[in-house]
Structures are given as C-alpha cells and as structure tokens.
Amino acid sequence: MKQSFTVRDLPAAERPRERLEKYGAESLSAQELLALVLGRGVRGESVMMTAQCLLSEFGSLEGVMEASLQDLKKLNGVGTAKASQIKACLEIARRAQAQRDAVQDAPQKRGARVVSPQEIYAMVQSRLREYSKEHFFVLSFDTRNKLLGMDTISVGTLNASLVHPREAFESAIRRHADHIIVVHNHPSEELEPSDEDREVTKRLSEGGRILGIELADHVIVTRAGYKSFKEHGLL
C-alpha cells in the first residue's frame, strides 16, 4: 500500500492541476484549490479527502482562513508544514484583496484635494473600521494636496518590522509624491496611539526627511472616530 495519495492518483480529467491548466483557477472548487496547496495526502487518505475535511471542519474557505495554525494542525494529514502553506496562501489572497479594495476605492478620490484629517477619515473609515486586523495604508499626495493614490503596506499587528520606511515610501516614490499621510485601524477601538504606533511614526518621519517626502500625518481609525498625530502634536 502506498504511503500517501497525491492528486496524480486521480483520473487525469479530475486532477485539479490539469483542470486548472485547462479551465483556469476560477473553475476549481474550494476543495480542489486546497488540494493543490496541500499537494499530498497521508496513509489511507487522499489529498482530496484532507481538503474536504478542512472545509467540513471550518465551514468554508473563510473559516479555514480564520483558523489558527494550531487548529489546522489538529486535522489528520495537516502538519506544521501544510498548515503553514495554507495560512501563507490565504494571507497572500487576503492582502491582495485588501490592496485591490484600496485601489478600487481610490479612483473616485484620486485627484481630489485633501487638507484635513476629517477628510482622510471620511475617505477610509467605511473600509478600515470593519477590518478585524490592523491594516496600514499610505496615501500619496502632490504639492497641491491632490491624492495620487492609496496603497496597502501591511496587514497585522503594527510594529517597526512590518512597517519599514523602505516599503512605506516605495509607493510614494513610484507615484512621485510630495508628501504622504499614513493611516491604520485599531480593531480594539482604542484611539490612543500605542508605543509601536509612535515608534513607527518616528521612523517614517525620519525616513521622509531623508527622502524629501514629508510625512504629513498619521491617522488612527476606529468605528467611533479617528485620531490625528498632527492635530494632537505627536508629529
């Protein structure tokens, strides 16, 4: 008996990889997509069965996405390596969607003149306030305070390692920005900046001075409102 089952044990017409190549990724089921990520089953259980167990256990791809690494590892056939692959793939998808959403939101605002934190809050609050994780955005502006674009920099707990000046200013340089405003949400609903928020702001401000691109403000957003570093003398 084989040690494990792979997608190649399926008939050629039913193999997810071949179906993806022939019909496109959008034609594959959630089970097939997960099977491709997993790659190989375990003794007595095909990779398709493992993928289906994941969906049954967590209810949907969204449920799998929200599951912790430890919860994923509890399932037969899903060790640390496979659980990590799943989390990495789904996080890539989440971040790509967040960036796509931001880009889609920006066109109607692009070219608009923005001069106050209230306007920044009105622009981003409908999206940022609903996120369950911290999302960090950079808004780039020209010399007349016209919005050039909005880019996602990081998703997750805000700290200096996730938000590095190199990444934060990359989009601003690409957009030929004169200055930037950075925005992130606090799912905790706490508006007071954390020590990490202050440290990140300090590093971005210093980086902006070196690059000649001013950090004009850092705005924290919650469902209840916002807090501007500039307004409160923190920048």
N, C-alpha and C positions, 0 to 999 in steps of 0.2 A: 504493500500500500504506500502511496506517495506520502511524503512528509507534509506537504501542503498543496493547496489548489491555487492556481493562478487563473487569470482571465483567459489564458490560452487553452484551458480545459473546456471552455465553452465552444459551441459550434461557431465557425468563423462569422456567420451572419449575425450572431448575437454578442460578439465581443465588443465591449464599449470602445476600445481604441479604434477598431476598424469602423465602427458605426460613427464615431466622431470624425474620422478622416473622410468618410463618405458623405455624411449628412450634416456635419457641423456640431459643435458642442451644445448649441441650443436645443438640439433634438434629443439629447440624452436625458434620462430620468435622473432624479437626485441620487437614487441608488447606484446607477451606473457611474455618475461623477465621483461619488465617494469610493467606489470600487477602483477607479483609476488612481485615485490618490493613495489608497491602501496598497494596491499593487499585487498583493499576495495574501492568500488565506492561511489557515492553520490546519493541523491534522484534523481530518473529519469535518472540516467546514470550509466551503468555498469562499472566495473573497466577496462574491455577490451576497452570500448569506451574512457575512460580517457587516457589509454595508447596510443591509436591510435591518440587522439587529440595532445598528446605531440609530437609524431612523425610527424604529419602533420604540427604542428606549427613550429618545429625546423628543419624539413627536414630529420633527421637521428639520430641515437644514438650519433654520434659525435656532432651533433648540440645540442642535449639535454645535453651532457657532457659540452659543452662550454657555455651553457646558465647560466646566473646568478641566484642566489636564488630568487631574486625579479622577474625576468622574468618567472621563473617556477611557482611562486605563483599567477601569473595573470590568469592562466588557471583554469577553473571551476573544482573543485574536487581536486585541488593540493594546500593545505595549507602549513604552515611553516613546520609541521612535515613530510609530504610526500615529499616536496621539499628537505628537509634536508636528508631524506633517499636516494633519488635519487642521490643527489650530493655525499653523502658518498660512496654509492655503486660504482658509476662510477669513483670516485677518487681512490678507492681501486684498481679497474681494471687498471687505468692509471699507478699507482705506481708499480703494479705487472708487467705490461708490460715493464715499464722503467727498472726495476731491471732485468727482463728476457733478455731484449736487451743488457744490460751491461754485463751480464753473458755470453751471446752468443758471444759478441764481444771479450771478454777476452781470450777464449781458444787459438786463434791463436797467442796471445801476451803472454799468460801465459808461464813463464819460460824465456821470453826474458829479457835481461839486459837493464835497463833504467837508464840513467845517466844525462839527461838534460831536462829542461822544453820544449824544442823544440820537443823532442820525446814524451813527455806527450801530447802536443798539437796535434801532428800528430795522436796519438792513439785515442783521444776522440773527436776531433773537428768536424768530419763528423756527429756525432750524437748530441753533446751538442749544437752546434751553430744553430740547427734548432728548438730547443725547444722554445715554447712561454712563458714558466715559468722557473724560476730558478730551476735547478737540482743540487744536491750536491752529489758527489761521493767520496768514499775513495778507494785509490789504495794501496794495501799492498805489501810489499817487504821483501825479506830475506836479510841476511847480505851481499850478493853479488850483491845487487840491481836487483835481478830477481823478476819479477812480480808474485805474488802469487794469485792475483785475484782483481776484481773491484766490489764494492758493492754500491748500491743506499742507501743514508741515508735519504734524504728528498726531497720533491718537493714543491715549493712555494717560497715566499719571504724569503730570508736568514735572520735569526736572531738567537740570542743565545738560544731562547726557542725551536726552531726547530732543531738546530744542537747542541746537548748536547754531551759533551765528552763521556758519557756513551754509547750512540748509535754509535758515530763515531769510538770508539775503540773496540766495541763489535766484529765486523767482523775481525779486526786486531788480536785480541786475539785468536779468533777461528782459524785463519789462521797461528798462531804462527809467526806473522810478527816481524821483527826487527825495521822497520820504515814504515811510511805511507806518502803519498802525497795526499792532498785533492784537488779536482777540482770542480769548479762550473761555470755555464754560466751566462752571463749578456744579457738577451734578449734586453735590452735597447741599446746594442752595446757600452756602456761606459766601458772602460777598467780600469778606476781609481777605486780602492777599496773604498767601502762605509765605513762609521763608523761601520756599523754592520759587514761587512767583517773583519775589523780589530779586532773587539771585539771577534768574533768567533775564529779567528786565534789565538789570545792571549790565550783564554780559552783552545783551543785544544793543544797549545804548552805546557801550564802549566800541563794539564792533561797527556800529553805524558811523561813529565818528571817524574811525579809520578808513572806512569805505566811502565816506562822503554822502551817505544816505541816512538821513536823520530818522531816529525812532521817535515819532511824534506823540505816540500814546500807546498804552497797554490797557485794554478794556476787558474786564471780567464780566461775564454774563450769567445770569440765573433766570429762572422763571419769574422771579419777583422784580428784577431790575438789573442794574449794572453798576460797576464802579470803575471810574477812570483814574489811572495813576496820575495823569497830568492834572486833573481837577483837584486831586487831593494832595498835590505837592510831593508825589512819590517818584517823580521822574525828572 
